[in-house]
């Protein structure tokens, strides 16, 4: 029996690795000699640094950077093998860092994201994986670029202000002043949206309101981003404001793609490739995946379905275990999971359910019961 366990975090409760280990214990209770492989997964958003560092023997670094409104914040990023930096942009410019009453995309900046990248470069990193979900910004990534040495100047040759308001004054872009080390770097970006930079489906119109933008602001921001794209095209020789995903994180996707030559990839695909899941799955007997809540959205780019997609290439059955299960995800179009189970054994409060000890024990119990059934079925077929 070879079981590959790749479970996303039960957010607010178990990390990806903790969930995997709890499942492994349950399997070993039934099949003591089973080969069990626990792999960390995430979808490129919150928890990516913890998952990859915890599962790939990486280290985490804390660095003080500029927060979304210019205040100092402590951000954490990871470094894994081959000096690859794992960064979540939300740790420096995330919407959760700002009280809802203070959200204003005219003022929020991605400068701190650039400071994290620079710190990683100073620590020897030349390969980057960046998750850009959960942003509070709409500055087109110019803050990040400023922190990396790109000159974003007004008509008088002075640095434009940080935040999207800086786009309104932007007249000159000089890429020649950027850090030399960037020429040695490669960037992969976890990006699960396909929005262009501008227009009715662009960064400002779709995501601006949740960041505090009024209808008037949305119109201004969209216009400024369009002008920024034109300046970028002149500066770099090529920049398409309509390319899929460049509107992610208030246009940070645009800056990453064109100024840092980043590859924009679906988050789960990027992470599964990094952990080399397919190498472990291709000769497995079963794959166990899951996350805190399994529902009709699970098939829509979520980590468990990404795991299942790889397993199905090798005809390996997939079981998902969740903190809760709603709407039978296996009936949703595109779902590749064979069966889903909830770890809840009895009615309880949300607080009790998310208690780390309770969640871990419930997950182990559920895995044990599942594999007891598998063992009985094998006995009936006279399989080892």
C-alpha positions as CSV (number, residue, x, y, z in Angstrom):
1,X,0.0,0.0,0.0
2,X,1.4,3.3,-1.1
3,X,-0.6,6.4,-0.1
4,X,0.2,9.9,-1.1
5,X,-1.3,12.6,1.2
6,X,-1.6,16.1,-0.1
7,X,-4.1,18.1,2.0
8,X,-4.5,21.9,1.9
9,X,-4.6,23.7,5.3
10,X,-7.7,23.7,7.4
11,X,-7.5,27.5,7.6
12,X,-7.5,28.7,11.2
13,X,-6.9,25.2,12.5
14,X,-4.4,22.7,10.9
15,X,-1.6,23.6,8.6
16,X,-1.1,21.5,5.4
17,X,1.6,19.4,7.0
18,X,-0.3,19.0,10.3
19,X,-3.4,17.7,8.4
20,X,-1.2,15.4,6.4
21,X,0.5,13.9,9.5
22,X,-2.9,13.4,11.3
23,X,-4.1,11.5,8.2
24,X,-0.9,9.5,8.1
25,X,-1.4,8.3,11.7
26,X,-4.9,7.1,10.8
27,X,-3.6,5.1,7.8
28,X,-0.8,3.5,9.8
29,X,-3.2,2.3,12.4
30,X,-4.7,0.1,9.7
31,X,-1.8,-0.5,7.4
32,X,1.3,-0.3,9.7
33,X,3.7,-1.2,6.8
34,X,2.1,1.2,4.3
35,X,4.4,3.6,2.5
36,X,2.9,7.1,3.3
37,X,4.2,10.3,1.7
38,X,3.0,13.6,3.1
39,X,3.4,16.6,0.8
40,X,2.5,20.2,1.5
41,X,0.1,22.0,-0.7
42,X,-1.5,25.4,-1.1
43,X,-3.2,27.3,-3.8
44,X,-0.7,30.2,-3.9
45,X,-2.6,32.3,-1.5
46,X,-2.5,32.5,2.3
47,X,-0.5,29.6,3.8
48,X,1.8,29.1,0.8
49,X,4.9,30.1,2.7
50,X,4.1,27.9,5.6
51,X,3.2,24.9,3.4
52,X,6.3,25.0,1.2
53,X,8.7,25.8,4.0
54,X,7.3,23.2,6.3
55,X,7.2,20.5,3.7
56,X,10.4,21.2,1.8
57,X,12.7,21.9,4.7
58,X,12.8,25.6,4.0
59,X,13.5,28.4,6.4
60,X,11.4,31.5,7.1
61,X,12.7,35.0,7.3
62,X,11.1,38.0,9.0
63,X,11.8,41.5,7.6
64,X,10.4,44.9,8.4
65,X,8.9,46.5,5.3
66,X,6.6,49.3,4.3
67,X,3.0,48.4,4.8
68,X,0.1,49.2,2.5
69,X,-0.4,52.7,4.0
70,X,3.2,53.4,4.6
71,X,3.5,52.1,8.1
72,X,6.1,49.5,9.1
73,X,5.0,45.9,9.1
74,X,6.7,42.7,9.8
75,X,6.5,40.4,6.8
76,X,7.6,36.8,6.5
77,X,8.8,34.9,3.5
78,X,10.4,31.5,2.9
79,X,13.5,30.2,1.3
80,X,13.6,26.6,0.0
81,X,16.1,24.5,-1.9
82,X,18.2,26.2,-4.6
83,X,17.7,29.5,-2.9
84,X,14.1,29.9,-4.1
85,X,12.1,32.6,-2.3
86,X,8.5,32.0,-1.5
87,X,6.6,35.3,-1.1
88,X,3.0,36.2,-0.3
89,X,2.4,39.7,-1.4
90,X,-0.4,40.0,1.2
91,X,2.2,39.9,4.0
92,X,3.3,43.4,2.9
93,X,0.3,44.8,1.0
94,X,-2.6,42.7,2.0
95,X,-6.1,43.9,2.5
96,X,-6.3,42.3,6.0
97,X,-3.5,44.6,7.1
98,X,-5.9,47.6,6.9
99,X,-9.0,48.3,8.9
100,X,-12.0,48.5,6.6
101,X,-12.6,52.2,7.5
102,X,-9.1,53.1,6.2
103,X,-9.1,51.3,2.9
104,X,-8.2,53.7,0.0
105,X,-6.6,52.4,-3.2
106,X,-5.4,55.9,-4.0
107,X,-3.0,55.6,-1.1
108,X,-2.1,51.9,-0.7
109,X,1.2,50.8,-2.1
110,X,3.1,47.7,-3.1
111,X,6.4,49.2,-2.1
112,X,6.8,46.6,0.7
113,X,6.5,43.7,-1.8
114,X,9.6,45.1,-3.6
115,X,11.4,45.4,-0.3
116,X,10.8,41.7,0.4
117,X,12.1,40.8,-3.0
118,X,15.2,42.9,-2.5
119,X,15.8,41.3,0.9
120,X,15.6,37.9,-0.7
121,X,18.0,39.0,-3.4
122,X,20.4,40.2,-0.8
123,X,20.2,36.8,0.8
124,X,21.2,35.0,-2.3
125,X,17.8,34.2,-3.9
126,X,17.5,34.3,-7.7
127,X,14.4,32.2,-8.1
128,X,11.0,33.5,-6.9
129,X,7.5,32.1,-6.4
130,X,5.1,34.9,-5.5
131,X,1.4,34.6,-4.5
132,X,-0.5,37.8,-5.3
133,X,-3.9,37.2,-3.8
134,X,-5.5,39.3,-1.1
135,X,-4.1,42.7,-2.1
136,X,-5.2,46.1,-0.8
137,X,-3.6,47.9,-3.7
138,X,-4.4,49.3,-7.1
139,X,-1.1,51.0,-8.0
140,X,-0.2,48.8,-11.0
141,X,2.8,47.5,-9.0
142,X,4.8,50.8,-9.3
143,X,5.5,50.8,-5.6
144,X,7.2,47.4,-5.9
145,X,9.1,48.7,-8.9
146,X,10.3,51.7,-7.0
147,X,11.6,49.6,-4.2
148,X,13.6,47.6,-6.8
149,X,15.2,50.7,-8.2
150,X,13.0,51.4,-11.2
151,X,12.5,55.2,-11.7
152,X,8.9,56.2,-11.7
153,X,9.0,60.0,-12.3
154,X,6.8,63.0,-12.8
155,X,7.3,65.7,-15.4
156,X,9.9,67.4,-13.2
157,X,11.9,64.2,-12.8
158,X,10.9,63.6,-9.2
159,X,9.7,60.3,-7.8
160,X,5.9,60.0,-7.9
161,X,4.1,59.5,-4.6
162,X,3.4,56.0,-3.5
163,X,0.0,54.5,-4.1
164,X,-2.2,54.7,-7.1
165,X,-2.3,58.5,-6.8
166,X,1.3,58.2,-8.1
167,X,0.0,56.9,-11.4
168,X,-1.7,60.3,-12.0
169,X,1.6,62.1,-11.9
170,X,3.6,59.4,-13.8
171,X,5.3,60.8,-16.9
172,X,8.7,59.1,-17.1
173,X,9.7,55.5,-16.6
174,X,13.4,54.6,-16.5
175,X,14.1,50.8,-16.2
176,X,17.9,51.3,-16.5
177,X,18.1,52.2,-12.8
178,X,16.7,48.9,-11.6
179,X,18.8,46.5,-9.5
180,X,21.3,44.7,-11.6
181,X,20.6,41.4,-9.8
182,X,17.1,41.3,-11.3
183,X,18.7,40.3,-14.6
184,X,19.7,37.0,-12.9
185,X,16.3,36.4,-11.4
186,X,13.4,34.3,-12.5
187,X,9.8,34.8,-11.3
188,X,6.8,32.6,-11.2
189,X,3.6,34.1,-10.0
190,X,0.6,32.3,-8.6
191,X,-2.3,34.0,-10.4
192,X,-5.8,32.5,-10.4
193,X,-7.6,35.4,-12.1
194,X,-7.6,36.2,-15.8
195,X,-8.6,39.9,-15.6
196,X,-6.9,42.4,-17.9
197,X,-5.4,45.6,-16.5
198,X,-8.2,48.0,-17.7
199,X,-11.8,48.1,-18.8
200,X,-15.0,46.7,-17.4
201,X,-13.3,43.5,-16.4
202,X,-10.1,45.2,-15.3
203,X,-8.3,45.6,-12.0
204,X,-10.1,48.8,-10.9
205,X,-13.7,48.0,-12.0
206,X,-13.7,44.4,-10.6
207,X,-11.6,44.6,-7.5
208,X,-11.3,48.3,-6.7
209,X,-14.6,48.6,-4.8
210,X,-13.6,45.9,-2.3
211,X,-10.5,47.9,-1.6
212,X,-12.4,51.1,-0.9
213,X,-12.8,52.7,-4.3
214,X,-15.8,54.8,-5.1
215,X,-17.3,54.8,-8.6
216,X,-15.5,58.0,-9.3
217,X,-12.2,56.5,-8.1
218,X,-12.7,53.4,-10.3
219,X,-13.0,55.7,-13.4
220,X,-9.8,57.6,-12.4
221,X,-7.9,54.5,-11.6
222,X,-8.8,52.8,-14.8
223,X,-7.7,55.8,-16.8
224,X,-4.4,56.1,-14.9
225,X,-3.6,52.4,-15.4
226,X,-4.3,52.7,-19.1
227,X,-1.8,55.6,-19.4
228,X,0.7,53.6,-17.3
229,X,0.4,50.7,-19.7
230,X,1.1,53.1,-22.6
231,X,4.2,54.4,-20.9
232,X,5.3,50.9,-20.1
233,X,4.9,49.9,-23.7
234,X,7.1,52.8,-24.8
235,X,9.7,52.0,-22.1
236,X,10.0,48.3,-22.6
237,X,8.9,48.0,-26.2
238,X,6.1,45.6,-25.5
239,X,3.3,45.5,-22.9
240,X,-0.2,44.3,-23.4
241,X,-2.8,45.7,-21.0
242,X,-5.3,43.2,-22.2
243,X,-3.2,40.1,-21.4
244,X,-5.0,37.6,-19.1
245,X,-4.0,38.0,-15.4
246,X,-2.2,41.4,-15.6
247,X,-5.1,43.0,-13.7
248,X,-4.4,40.7,-10.7
249,X,-3.6,42.5,-7.4
250,X,-4.5,45.9,-8.7
251,X,-2.1,45.6,-11.6
252,X,0.7,44.0,-9.8
253,X,0.4,41.2,-12.2
254,X,1.2,43.6,-15.0
255,X,4.3,44.9,-13.4
256,X,5.6,41.4,-12.6
257,X,4.9,40.1,-16.1
258,X,6.5,42.9,-18.0
259,X,9.1,44.5,-15.8
260,X,10.3,41.4,-14.1
261,X,9.5,39.0,-17.0
262,X,7.5,36.8,-14.6
263,X,5.4,33.8,-15.7
264,X,1.8,34.0,-14.5
265,X,0.6,30.5,-13.6
266,X,-2.5,29.1,-11.8
267,X,-1.6,28.9,-8.2
268,X,-2.3,25.2,-7.6
269,X,-0.5,24.2,-10.8
270,X,2.6,26.2,-9.7
271,X,2.7,24.6,-6.2
272,X,2.0,21.0,-7.4
273,X,4.8,21.4,-9.9
274,X,7.2,22.8,-7.2
275,X,6.6,19.8,-4.8
276,X,6.8,17.4,-7.8
277,X,3.5,15.7,-6.8
278,X,3.3,13.7,-10.0
279,X,6.5,11.9,-9.3
280,X,5.0,10.5,-6.1
281,X,1.5,9.9,-7.4
282,X,2.2,7.9,-10.6
283,X,2.8,4.6,-8.7
284,X,0.6,5.2,-5.7
285,X,-2.4,3.0,-4.7
286,X,-4.4,5.9,-3.4
287,X,-4.3,9.7,-3.0
288,X,-5.7,11.5,0.0
289,X,-6.4,15.2,-0.3
290,X,-8.8,17.8,1.2
291,X,-9.2,21.2,2.9
292,X,-11.2,22.8,5.6
293,X,-14.4,23.0,3.6
294,X,-15.3,20.9,0.6
295,X,-18.2,22.3,-1.4
296,X,-19.4,23.0,-5.0
297,X,-16.5,25.5,-5.4
298,X,-13.8,22.8,-4.8
299,X,-13.8,21.9,-8.5
300,X,-13.1,25.5,-9.5
301,X,-9.4,25.7,-9.2
302,X,-9.1,24.7,-5.6
303,X,-6.1,22.7,-4.4
304,X,-7.8,19.3,-3.8
305,X,-9.1,19.2,-7.3
306,X,-5.7,20.1,-8.6
307,X,-4.3,17.1,-6.7
308,X,-7.0,14.9,-8.1
309,X,-6.3,16.1,-11.6
310,X,-2.8,14.7,-11.4
311,X,-3.9,11.5,-9.8
312,X,-6.4,10.9,-12.6
313,X,-3.6,11.0,-15.2
314,X,-2.3,7.9,-13.6
315,X,-5.7,6.3,-12.8
316,X,-5.1,6.6,-9.0
317,X,-8.3,6.9,-6.9
318,X,-8.7,10.1,-4.9
319,X,-10.4,10.6,-1.5
320,X,-10.9,14.0,-0.1
321,X,-11.3,14.7,3.7
322,X,-12.6,18.0,4.8
323,X,-13.5,19.8,8.0
324,X,-17.0,20.0,6.5
325,X,-18.6,18.8,3.3
326,X,-21.4,20.7,1.6
327,X,-23.3,20.2,-1.7
328,X,-21.5,16.9,-2.5
329,X,-18.5,18.3,-4.5
330,X,-18.2,15.1,-6.5
331,X,-21.4,15.9,-8.4
332,X,-20.0,19.3,-9.5
333,X,-18.9,19.7,-13.1
334,X,-15.2,19.2,-13.4
335,X,-14.7,17.6,-10.0
336,X,-12.1,14.8,-10.2
337,X,-12.4,13.6,-6.7
338,X,-13.9,10.1,-6.2
339,X,-15.4,10.5,-2.7
340,X,-15.5,13.1,0.1
341,X,-15.7,12.7,3.8
342,X,-16.2,15.1,6.7
343,X,-14.2,14.7,9.9
344,X,-17.1,15.8,12.1
345,X,-18.2,13.0,14.4
346,X,-20.8,14.9,16.4
347,X,-22.5,18.3,16.6
348,X,-20.2,20.9,18.2
349,X,-19.4,24.7,18.0
350,X,-17.2,26.1,15.3
351,X,-14.6,26.9,18.0
352,X,-14.6,23.3,19.2
353,X,-14.4,22.0,15.6
354,X,-11.4,24.2,14.8
355,X,-9.5,23.5,18.0
356,X,-6.2,22.0,16.7
357,X,-6.3,19.0,19.0
358,X,-9.9,18.2,18.2
359,X,-9.4,18.7,14.4
360,X,-6.3,16.5,14.4
361,X,-7.9,13.7,16.4
362,X,-11.1,13.8,14.2
363,X,-9.0,13.7,11.0
364,X,-7.0,10.7,12.3
365,X,-10.3,9.0,13.3
366,X,-11.8,9.6,9.8
367,X,-8.7,8.3,8.0
368,X,-8.7,5.2,10.2
369,X,-12.3,4.4,9.3
370,X,-11.8,4.9,5.6
371,X,-8.8,2.6,5.5
372,X,-10.5,0.0,7.6
373,X,-13.1,-0.2,4.9
374,X,-10.4,-0.3,2.2
375,X,-8.7,-3.1,4.1
376,X,-11.9,-5.2,4.3
377,X,-12.5,-4.7,0.6
378,X,-9.0,-5.9,-0.1
379,X,-9.4,-8.9,2.0
380,X,-12.5,-9.9,0.0
381,X,-10.4,-9.6,-3.1
382,X,-7.5,-11.4,-1.5
383,X,-5.2,-8.4,-2.0
384,X,-2.3,-7.7,0.4
